[in-house]
């Protein structure tokens, strides 16, 4: 594990970097200035959920930071993996056309990819 020697401070840094990575990854998907703010709020909302959930379950120390980091990086990497598909959808919206509806198979593929990315990071991190 690459992070076996990480202190709580190191995990805080990793969590902040992963939140910024997700915010940047989502920025390229938005089409209006108002939505750009929402993209920045996504990692903050994730952090708030993680804090509340961790407090309710009694987690402390590194665990919530590890979970947050893995989730944010998982979403950011999944965004990169599906960059071509997402670019085509954003181009449709920018040209005034509706996005193509997500099929069931595509939704399953996205979910499985995200799960595989997070699982791979759990092994590496």
Secondary structure, DSSP 4 states (H G I P E B T S, - for coil): -TTTT--HHHHHHHHHHHHHHHHHHHHTT--SHHHHHHHHHHHHHHHHHHHHHHHHHT--TTHHHHHHHHHHHHHHHHHHHTHHHHHHHHHHHHTTPPPPPPPHHHHHHHHHHHHHHHHHHHHH-
